[in-house]
């Protein structure tokens, strides 16, 4: 089967798109054409994979990348069996797609507006309405693959393929004083709370941030002590191997609509790599951490509670117990291998015309 995968918004090495989905397609022997905003000569090389570069779409700069995507989709899908679109705006290009197509819904688009710092407050109401209309239109025209069960009720159908991690066979056992965070560095994801908490703990602890930094928070990272290290974007598997052995991983998402019913991927990734978690009490994160015994749940926007939990994790026996509990739970209940199988069955049904 020949599959065209397209994004103008996500990083080309996005964990869900490239490492999980494209990886599963290539492992199954399919041919993949990947349209994404590669920079310089960063296109990956794998048997069965061909890459074409698109401009990146961000903030208010969306029209040019959309036109480029329309052209490449028209060229590549005429001889393809299936297209997988990863951005809501790409669903507007249905007339340019010459094969069956799936929209992979990564997030709650309507709720996501609250976490877009570049959208002025006065425009957020109209933006939410536009998001709802776009969802309805796409839901009528595409087969749907959903990263979360939490917004499945808004769509007529749709198969849930969870954002679960690849569980490594072995992890680093030696523990060091690092506190780590992997993901987009933003206010909505708790940056201020992280920084304030680090001011309250022994300077032996260092905070390492792995992920792209939102422009509106870059000022918060300027002139900080050497104990705060912002690595910028690091390819997912490299970042996750780099954080192994850290004292604890942070997932301090704030109480925003887009996060309230989400499966906390970072929580699962930390646990899969043998790192206990400090998380805010979003329902799914709380459930996973409390049921597994893999970490500590703290209130929203509570740096003192985060600092206290870091100190507690620094005690060897408690951290070791949390790490073992969490890794066992993810291996048993949240391994990507299960979701990869579900995805492949769904895509085979779409290609054969048995969906929609």
DODRENBA-425406 format. One record per residue (C-alpha): residue number from 0; residue in three letters; x, y, z. Coordinates in Angstrom, 1 decimal, padded with zeros to 4 digits, m for minus. Each point is the difference from the previous one (the first is absolute). Layout:
<zators>
+-------+------+--------+--------+--------+
| bator | zanu |     c1 |     c2 |     c3 |
+-------+------+--------+--------+--------+
|   NUM |  ALA |      X |      Y |      Z |
...
+-------+------+--------+--------+--------+
</zators>
This chain:
<zators>
+-------+------+--------+--------+--------+
| bator | zanu |     c1 |     c2 |     c3 |
+-------+------+--------+--------+--------+
|     0 |  UNK |  000.0 |  000.0 |  000.0 |
|     1 |  UNK |  001.2 |  003.5 | m000.8 |
|     2 |  UNK | m000.8 |  002.6 |  002.7 |
|     3 |  UNK |  000.4 |  003.8 | m000.1 |
|     4 |  UNK |  000.5 |  001.6 |  003.4 |
|     5 |  UNK | m000.3 |  003.8 |  000.2 |
|     6 |  UNK |  000.6 |  002.7 |  002.6 |
|     7 |  UNK |  000.8 |  003.7 | m000.2 |
|     8 |  UNK | m000.4 |  000.7 |  003.7 |
|     9 |  UNK |  001.8 | m002.8 |  001.9 |
|    10 |  UNK |  003.8 | m000.5 |  000.2 |
|    11 |  UNK |  001.0 | m002.5 | m002.6 |
|    12 |  UNK |  001.3 | m002.3 |  002.7 |
|    13 |  UNK | m003.2 |  000.2 |  002.1 |
|    14 |  UNK | m000.2 | m003.1 |  002.2 |
|    15 |  UNK | m003.5 | m001.0 | m001.0 |
|    16 |  UNK |  000.4 |  000.7 | m003.7 |
|    17 |  UNK |  003.5 | m001.1 | m000.8 |
|    18 |  UNK |  001.2 | m002.3 |  002.6 |
|    19 |  UNK | m003.2 | m001.8 |  000.8 |
|    20 |  UNK | m002.3 |  000.1 | m003.1 |
|    21 |  UNK |  002.5 |  000.2 | m002.8 |
|    22 |  UNK |  002.2 | m002.4 |  001.8 |
|    23 |  UNK | m002.8 | m002.6 |  000.3 |
|    24 |  UNK | m000.9 |  000.5 | m003.7 |
|    25 |  UNK |  003.6 | m000.6 | m001.2 |
|    26 |  UNK |  000.4 | m002.9 |  002.4 |
|    27 |  UNK | m003.0 | m001.6 | m001.7 |
|    28 |  UNK |  001.6 |  000.3 | m003.4 |
|    29 |  UNK | m002.1 |  003.0 | m001.3 |
|    30 |  UNK |  001.4 |  002.8 | m002.2 |
|    31 |  UNK | m000.3 |  003.5 |  001.6 |
|    32 |  UNK |  000.3 |  003.4 | m001.6 |
|    33 |  UNK |  000.5 |  002.6 |  002.9 |
|    34 |  UNK | m000.9 |  003.6 | m000.7 |
|    35 |  UNK |  001.2 |  002.1 |  002.9 |
|    36 |  UNK |  001.9 |  003.3 |  000.9 |
|    37 |  UNK |  003.5 | m001.4 | m000.1 |
|    38 |  UNK |  002.9 |  002.5 |  000.7 |
|    39 |  UNK |  003.2 |  000.0 | m002.0 |
|    40 |  UNK |  001.0 | m003.6 | m000.8 |
|    41 |  UNK | m001.8 | m001.6 |  003.0 |
|    42 |  UNK | m002.1 | m002.5 | m002.0 |
|    43 |  UNK |  000.2 | m003.5 |  001.6 |
|    44 |  UNK |  001.2 | m002.9 | m002.1 |
|    45 |  UNK | m001.8 | m003.4 |  000.4 |
|    46 |  UNK | m000.8 | m002.8 | m002.4 |
|    47 |  UNK | m003.5 |  000.7 | m001.4 |
|    48 |  UNK | m000.1 |  003.7 |  000.9 |
|    49 |  UNK |  000.1 |  002.9 | m002.3 |
|    50 |  UNK | m000.1 |  003.6 |  001.3 |
|    51 |  UNK | m001.0 |  003.3 | m001.5 |
|    52 |  UNK |  000.3 |  003.3 |  001.6 |
|    53 |  UNK | m002.8 |  002.4 |  000.9 |
|    54 |  UNK |  000.2 |  003.5 |  001.6 |
|    55 |  UNK | m001.0 |  000.1 |  003.6 |
|    56 |  UNK | m003.3 |  001.5 |  001.0 |
|    57 |  UNK |  000.0 |  001.9 |  003.3 |
|    58 |  UNK | m001.9 |  002.8 |  001.7 |
|    59 |  UNK | m001.7 |  002.2 | m002.7 |
|    60 |  UNK |  002.3 | m001.2 | m002.8 |
|    61 |  UNK | m002.2 | m002.7 | m001.4 |
|    62 |  UNK | m001.1 |  000.7 | m003.6 |
|    63 |  UNK |  003.3 | m000.6 | m001.8 |
|    64 |  UNK |  000.7 | m003.4 |  001.7 |
|    65 |  UNK | m003.6 | m001.0 | m000.8 |
|    66 |  UNK |  000.4 |  000.7 | m003.7 |
|    67 |  UNK |  003.3 | m001.9 | m000.1 |
|    68 |  UNK | m001.7 | m003.0 |  001.7 |
|    69 |  UNK | m002.8 |  000.1 | m002.5 |
|    70 |  UNK |  002.4 | m000.3 | m002.9 |
|    71 |  UNK |  002.0 | m002.9 |  001.5 |
|    72 |  UNK | m003.1 | m001.8 |  001.2 |
|    73 |  UNK | m001.4 |  000.2 | m003.5 |
|    74 |  UNK |  003.3 | m001.3 | m001.5 |
|    75 |  UNK |  000.5 | m002.9 |  002.4 |
|    76 |  UNK | m003.5 | m001.3 |  000.8 |
|    77 |  UNK | m001.0 | m000.8 | m003.6 |
|    78 |  UNK |  002.1 | m003.2 |  000.2 |
|    79 |  UNK | m000.4 | m000.6 |  003.7 |
|    80 |  UNK | m002.4 | m002.4 |  001.8 |
|    81 |  UNK | m000.4 |  002.1 |  003.1 |
|    82 |  UNK |  000.8 |  003.5 |  001.5 |
|    83 |  UNK |  000.3 |  000.8 |  003.7 |
|    84 |  UNK | m000.4 |  003.7 |  000.8 |
|    85 |  UNK |  001.3 |  001.2 |  003.4 |
|    86 |  UNK | m001.2 |  003.7 |  000.0 |
|    87 |  UNK | m003.6 |  001.3 |  000.1 |
|    88 |  UNK |  000.7 |  002.5 | m002.7 |
|    89 |  UNK |  001.1 | m002.7 | m002.4 |
|    90 |  UNK | m003.5 | m001.4 |  000.1 |
|    91 |  UNK | m001.0 |  003.1 | m002.1 |
|    92 |  UNK |  001.9 | m001.5 | m002.9 |
|    93 |  UNK | m002.2 | m003.0 | m000.6 |
|    94 |  UNK | m000.5 |  001.0 | m003.6 |
|    95 |  UNK |  003.7 | m000.4 | m000.6 |
|    96 |  UNK |  000.2 | m003.5 |  001.4 |
|    97 |  UNK | m000.3 | m002.9 | m002.5 |
|    98 |  UNK | m000.4 | m002.9 |  002.3 |
|    99 |  UNK | m001.7 | m001.1 |  003.3 |
|   100 |  UNK |  001.1 |  002.3 |  002.8 |
|   101 |  UNK |  000.1 | m000.1 |  003.8 |
|   102 |  UNK |  000.2 |  003.0 |  002.4 |
|   103 |  UNK |  002.0 | m000.8 |  003.1 |
|   104 |  UNK | m001.5 |  002.2 |  002.7 |
|   105 |  UNK |  002.8 |  000.6 |  002.4 |
|   106 |  UNK | m001.7 |  002.4 |  002.4 |
|   107 |  UNK | m003.4 |  001.5 |  001.0 |
|   108 |  UNK |  000.1 |  002.8 | m002.7 |
|   109 |  UNK | m002.8 |  002.0 |  001.6 |
|   110 |  UNK |  001.6 | m000.1 |  003.5 |
|   111 |  UNK |  003.5 |  000.5 | m001.4 |
|   112 |  UNK | m000.8 |  003.7 | m000.8 |
|   113 |  UNK |  000.5 |  000.8 |  003.7 |
|   114 |  UNK |  003.6 | m001.2 | m000.1 |
|   115 |  UNK |  001.0 |  002.1 | m003.2 |
|   116 |  UNK |  001.8 |  003.0 |  001.4 |
|   117 |  UNK |  000.2 |  001.6 | m003.4 |
|   118 |  UNK | m003.8 |  000.3 | m000.3 |
|   119 |  UNK | m001.2 |  003.3 |  001.5 |
|   120 |  UNK | m002.6 | m000.3 |  002.7 |
|   121 |  UNK | m002.6 |  001.9 | m002.0 |
|   122 |  UNK |  000.3 | m002.6 | m002.8 |
|   123 |  UNK | m000.2 | m003.1 |  002.0 |
|   124 |  UNK | m003.8 | m000.3 | m000.1 |
|   125 |  UNK | m000.1 |  000.2 | m003.8 |
|   126 |  UNK |  003.0 | m002.3 | m000.2 |
|   127 |  UNK | m001.8 | m002.6 |  002.1 |
|   128 |  UNK | m003.0 |  000.2 | m002.3 |
|   129 |  UNK |  002.2 | m000.3 | m003.1 |
|   130 |  UNK |  001.6 | m003.1 |  001.6 |
|   131 |  UNK | m003.4 | m001.6 |  000.7 |
|   132 |  UNK | m001.1 |  000.6 | m003.6 |
|   133 |  UNK |  003.3 | m001.4 | m001.4 |
|   134 |  UNK | m000.4 | m003.1 |  002.1 |
|   135 |  UNK | m003.6 | m000.6 | m001.3 |
|   136 |  UNK |  001.1 |  000.5 | m003.6 |
|   137 |  UNK |  003.0 | m002.4 |  000.4 |
|   138 |  UNK | m002.1 | m002.5 |  001.8 |
|   139 |  UNK | m002.3 | m000.3 | m003.0 |
|   140 |  UNK |  002.8 | m000.3 | m002.6 |
|   141 |  UNK |  002.6 | m002.2 |  001.6 |
|   142 |  UNK |  000.5 | m003.2 |  001.9 |
|   143 |  UNK |  001.1 |  001.0 |  003.5 |
|   144 |  UNK |  002.8 | m001.3 |  002.2 |
|   145 |  UNK | m000.1 |  001.5 |  003.5 |
|   146 |  UNK |  002.9 |  000.3 |  002.5 |
|   147 |  UNK | m002.5 |  000.3 |  002.9 |
|   148 |  UNK | m003.2 | m001.7 |  001.0 |
|   149 |  UNK | m001.0 |  003.2 |  001.8 |
|   150 |  UNK | m001.2 |  001.8 | m003.1 |
|   151 |  UNK | m001.4 | m003.1 | m001.9 |
|   152 |  UNK | m003.6 |  001.0 |  000.8 |
|   153 |  UNK |  000.4 |  003.2 | m002.1 |
|   154 |  UNK |  000.5 | m002.1 | m003.1 |
|   155 |  UNK | m002.2 | m002.4 | m001.9 |
|   156 |  UNK |  002.3 | m003.0 |  000.2 |
|   157 |  UNK |  003.8 |  000.0 |  000.2 |
|   158 |  UNK |  002.5 | m002.5 |  001.3 |
|   159 |  UNK |  002.1 |  000.8 |  003.0 |
|   160 |  UNK |  003.7 | m000.7 | m000.4 |
|   161 |  UNK |  001.5 |  001.1 |  003.3 |
|   162 |  UNK |  003.2 |  002.0 |  000.3 |
|   163 |  UNK |  001.7 | m002.7 |  002.0 |
|   164 |  UNK |  003.8 | m000.4 |  000.3 |
|   165 |  UNK |  002.4 | m002.6 | m001.4 |
|   166 |  UNK |  001.2 | m001.8 |  003.2 |
|   167 |  UNK |  003.7 | m000.7 | m000.1 |
|   168 |  UNK |  001.2 | m003.4 |  001.1 |
|   169 |  UNK |  002.5 |  001.5 |  002.5 |
|   170 |  UNK |  000.6 |  003.4 |  001.6 |
|   171 |  UNK |  002.9 |  001.7 |  001.9 |
|   172 |  UNK | m000.1 | m000.9 |  003.6 |
|   173 |  UNK |  002.5 |  002.5 |  001.4 |
|   174 |  UNK | m001.8 |  003.1 |  001.4 |
|   175 |  UNK |  001.4 |  003.6 | m000.2 |
|   176 |  UNK | m001.4 |  003.3 |  001.4 |
|   177 |  UNK | m001.6 |  001.2 | m003.3 |
|   178 |  UNK | m003.7 |  001.1 | m000.2 |
|   179 |  UNK | m001.2 | m000.4 | m003.5 |
|   180 |  UNK | m002.8 |  001.2 | m002.3 |
|   181 |  UNK | m000.7 | m001.1 | m003.6 |
|   182 |  UNK | m002.4 |  001.8 | m002.2 |
|   183 |  UNK | m001.0 |  003.5 | m001.2 |
|   184 |  UNK |  001.3 |  002.6 |  002.5 |
|   185 |  UNK | m002.9 |  002.3 |  000.6 |
|   186 |  UNK | m002.0 |  001.7 |  002.8 |
|   187 |  UNK | m002.9 | m002.4 | m000.5 |
|   188 |  UNK |  002.3 | m002.9 |  000.7 |
|   189 |  UNK |  001.2 |  001.4 |  003.3 |
|   190 |  UNK |  003.3 |  001.8 | m000.8 |
|   191 |  UNK | m000.4 |  002.6 |  002.7 |
|   192 |  UNK | m000.8 | m002.6 |  002.7 |
|   193 |  UNK |  003.0 | m002.0 | m001.0 |
|   194 |  UNK |  002.3 |  003.0 |  000.3 |
|   195 |  UNK | m001.4 |  001.1 |  003.3 |
|   196 |  UNK |  000.3 | m003.5 |  001.4 |
|   197 |  UNK |  003.6 | m000.3 | m001.0 |
|   198 |  UNK |  000.7 |  003.2 |  002.0 |
|   199 |  UNK | m001.2 | m001.9 |  003.1 |
|   200 |  UNK |  002.2 | m003.1 | m000.2 |
|   201 |  UNK |  003.6 | m000.8 |  000.6 |
|   202 |  UNK |  002.2 |  001.4 | m002.8 |
|   203 |  UNK |  001.3 | m003.5 | m000.6 |
|   204 |  UNK | m003.2 | m000.6 | m002.0 |
|   205 |  UNK |  000.1 |  001.3 | m003.6 |
|   206 |  UNK | m003.1 |  000.4 | m002.3 |
|   207 |  UNK |  000.5 | m001.2 | m003.6 |
|   208 |  UNK | m002.7 |  001.1 | m002.5 |
|   209 |  UNK | m000.1 | m002.1 | m003.3 |
|   210 |  UNK | m002.4 |  001.6 | m002.5 |
|   211 |  UNK | m000.7 |  003.1 | m002.1 |
|   212 |  UNK | m000.5 |  003.2 |  001.9 |
|   213 |  UNK | m003.1 |  002.2 | m000.6 |
|   214 |  UNK |  001.2 |  003.5 | m001.1 |
|   215 |  UNK | m002.2 |  001.6 |  002.8 |
|   216 |  UNK |  002.0 | m001.8 |  002.7 |
|   217 |  UNK |  003.5 |  000.4 | m001.4 |
|   218 |  UNK |  000.6 |  003.0 |  002.3 |
|   219 |  UNK | m000.6 | m002.2 |  003.1 |
|   220 |  UNK |  002.9 | m002.1 | m001.0 |
|   221 |  UNK |  002.5 |  002.8 | m000.5 |
|   222 |  UNK |  002.6 |  000.7 |  002.7 |
|   223 |  UNK | m001.0 | m003.0 |  002.1 |
|   224 |  UNK |  002.5 | m001.9 |  002.1 |
|   225 |  UNK |  002.1 | m002.8 | m001.6 |
|   226 |  UNK | m002.3 | m002.4 |  001.9 |
|   227 |  UNK | m002.7 |  000.6 | m002.6 |
|   228 |  UNK |  001.0 | m001.5 | m003.4 |
|   229 |  UNK | m002.3 |  000.4 | m003.1 |
|   230 |  UNK |  001.1 | m002.5 | m002.6 |
|   231 |  UNK | m002.5 |  001.1 | m002.7 |
|   232 |  UNK | m001.6 | m002.6 | m002.2 |
|   233 |  UNK |  001.7 | m003.4 |  000.3 |
|   234 |  UNK | m001.2 | m003.0 | m002.1 |
|   235 |  UNK | m002.4 | m002.0 |  002.1 |
|   236 |  UNK |  001.9 | m003.3 |  000.5 |
|   237 |  UNK |  003.2 |  002.0 |  000.6 |
|   238 |  UNK | m001.7 |  002.2 |  002.7 |
|   239 |  UNK | m001.5 | m003.0 |  001.7 |
|   240 |  UNK |  003.3 | m001.9 |  000.2 |
|   241 |  UNK |  001.7 |  003.2 |  001.2 |
|   242 |  UNK | m002.4 |  000.4 |  003.0 |
|   243 |  UNK |  000.4 | m003.6 |  001.3 |
|   244 |  UNK |  001.5 |  000.0 |  003.5 |
|   245 |  UNK | m001.5 |  003.4 |  000.9 |
|   246 |  UNK | m001.5 |  000.4 |  003.5 |
|   247 |  UNK | m003.5 |  000.9 | m001.3 |
|   248 |  UNK | m001.9 |  001.1 | m003.1 |
|   249 |  UNK | m002.4 |  003.0 |  000.1 |
|   250 |  UNK | m003.5 |  000.1 | m001.6 |
|   251 |  UNK | m001.5 |  003.2 |  001.4 |
|   252 |  UNK | m002.7 |  000.8 | m002.5 |
|   253 |  UNK | m002.4 |  002.7 |  001.1 |
|   254 |  UNK | m003.7 | m000.4 |  000.3 |
|   255 |  UNK | m000.8 |  000.9 | m003.6 |
|   256 |  UNK | m002.8 | m001.5 | m002.1 |
|   257 |  UNK |  002.3 | m001.7 | m002.5 |
|   258 |  UNK |  001.7 | m002.0 |  002.8 |
|   259 |  UNK | m003.0 | m001.0 |  002.2 |
|   260 |  UNK | m000.8 | m003.3 | m001.8 |
|   261 |  UNK |  003.3 | m000.7 | m001.7 |
|   262 |  UNK |  002.2 | m003.1 |  000.5 |
|   263 |  UNK |  003.2 |  001.5 |  001.4 |
|   264 |  UNK |  002.6 | m001.3 | m002.4 |
|   265 |  UNK |  002.9 |  001.5 |  001.8 |
|   266 |  UNK | m001.0 | m001.7 |  003.2 |
|   267 |  UNK | m000.1 | m003.4 | m001.8 |
|   268 |  UNK |  003.4 |  000.7 | m001.7 |
|   269 |  UNK |  001.7 |  000.9 |  003.3 |
|   270 |  UNK | m001.4 | m003.2 |  001.7 |
|   271 |  UNK |  001.0 | m002.2 | m003.0 |
|   272 |  UNK |  003.6 |  001.2 |  000.4 |
|   273 |  UNK |  000.1 | m000.7 |  003.7 |
|   274 |  UNK | m000.5 |  003.6 |  001.2 |
|   275 |  UNK | m002.6 |  000.8 |  002.6 |
|   276 |  UNK | m002.4 |  002.9 | m000.6 |
|   277 |  UNK | m001.2 |  003.1 |  001.7 |
|   278 |  UNK | m003.3 |  001.0 | m001.6 |
|   279 |  UNK | m002.9 |  002.4 |  000.4 |
|   280 |  UNK | m003.4 | m001.5 |  000.8 |
|   281 |  UNK | m001.4 | m000.2 | m003.5 |
|   282 |  UNK | m002.4 | m003.0 |  000.0 |
|   283 |  UNK |  001.9 | m002.4 | m002.2 |
|   284 |  UNK |  003.4 |  000.9 |  001.4 |
|   285 |  UNK | m001.3 | m000.3 |  003.6 |
|   286 |  UNK | m001.6 | m003.4 | m000.8 |
|   287 |  UNK |  003.2 | m001.4 | m001.6 |
|   288 |  UNK |  002.4 |  001.2 |  002.7 |
|   289 |  UNK | m002.2 | m001.0 |  002.9 |
|   290 |  UNK | m001.0 | m003.4 | m001.4 |
|   291 |  UNK |  003.6 | m000.8 | m000.9 |
|   292 |  UNK |  001.7 |  001.5 |  003.0 |
|   293 |  UNK |  002.4 |  001.6 | m002.5 |
|   294 |  UNK |  000.4 |  003.4 |  001.5 |
|   295 |  UNK | m001.6 |  002.9 |  001.9 |
|   296 |  UNK | m003.0 |  002.1 | m000.9 |
|   297 |  UNK |  000.2 |  003.7 |  001.0 |
|   298 |  UNK | m002.5 |  002.9 | m000.2 |
|   299 |  UNK | m000.1 |  002.3 | m003.0 |
|   300 |  UNK |  002.4 |  003.0 |  000.1 |
|   301 |  UNK |  001.6 | m001.1 |  003.2 |
|   302 |  UNK |  003.8 |  000.3 | m000.1 |
|   303 |  UNK |  000.4 | m000.7 |  003.7 |
|   304 |  UNK | m001.7 | m003.4 | m000.4 |
|   305 |  UNK |  002.2 | m000.7 | m003.1 |
|   306 |  UNK |  003.1 |  000.8 |  002.0 |
|   307 |  UNK | m001.1 | m002.2 |  002.9 |
|   308 |  UNK | m000.6 | m002.9 | m002.5 |
|   309 |  UNK |  003.4 |  000.5 | m001.6 |
|   310 |  UNK |  001.7 | m000.3 |  003.5 |
|   311 |  UNK | m002.1 | m003.1 |  000.8 |
|   312 |  UNK |  001.0 | m001.6 | m003.3 |
|   313 |  UNK |  003.6 |  000.6 |  000.8 |
|   314 |  UNK | m000.2 | m002.6 |  002.7 |
|   315 |  UNK |  001.1 | m003.2 | m001.6 |
|   316 |  UNK | m002.6 | m002.5 |  001.2 |
|   317 |  UNK | m003.1 |  002.0 | m000.9 |
|   318 |  UNK |  001.3 |  000.9 | m003.4 |
|   319 |  UNK |  001.0 | m003.6 | m000.8 |
|   320 |  UNK | m003.4 | m001.3 |  001.0 |
|   321 |  UNK | m001.8 |  002.6 | m002.2 |
|   322 |  UNK |  002.2 | m000.7 | m002.9 |
|   323 |  UNK | m000.5 | m003.7 |  000.1 |
|   324 |  UNK | m003.8 |  000.3 |  000.5 |
|   325 |  UNK | m000.4 |  002.5 | m002.9 |
|   326 |  UNK |  002.1 | m001.9 | m002.5 |
|   327 |  UNK | m001.9 | m003.2 |  000.8 |
|   328 |  UNK | m003.4 |  001.7 | m000.5 |
|   329 |  UNK |  001.0 |  001.5 | m003.4 |
|   330 |  UNK |  001.4 | m003.2 | m001.3 |
|   331 |  UNK | m003.2 | m001.9 |  001.0 |
|   332 |  UNK | m002.6 |  002.6 | m001.1 |
|   333 |  UNK |  001.4 |  002.8 | m002.2 |
|   334 |  UNK |  002.5 | m001.5 | m002.5 |
|   335 |  UNK |  000.0 |  001.5 | m003.5 |
|   336 |  UNK |  000.1 | m003.5 | m001.5 |
|   337 |  UNK | m003.7 | m000.5 |  000.9 |
|   338 |  UNK | m001.0 |  003.3 | m001.6 |
|   339 |  UNK |  002.2 | m000.5 | m003.0 |
|   340 |  UNK | m001.9 | m003.2 | m000.7 |
|   341 |  UNK | m003.4 |  001.8 |  000.4 |
|   342 |  UNK |  001.2 |  002.7 | m002.4 |
|   343 |  UNK |  001.1 | m002.5 | m002.7 |
|   344 |  UNK | m003.3 | m001.8 |  000.1 |
|   345 |  UNK | m001.9 |  003.3 | m000.3 |
|   346 |  UNK |  002.1 |  001.3 | m002.9 |
|   347 |  UNK | m000.4 | m003.3 | m001.9 |
|   348 |  UNK | m003.8 |  000.3 |  000.4 |
|   349 |  UNK |  000.1 |  003.6 | m001.3 |
|   350 |  UNK |  002.2 | m001.0 | m003.0 |
|   351 |  UNK | m002.4 | m002.9 | m000.8 |
|   352 |  UNK | m002.9 |  002.4 |  000.1 |
|   353 |  UNK | m001.6 | m001.6 |  003.1 |
|   354 |  UNK | m000.1 |  003.3 |  002.0 |
|   355 |  UNK | m002.3 |  003.0 | m000.5 |
+-------+------+--------+--------+--------+
</zators>
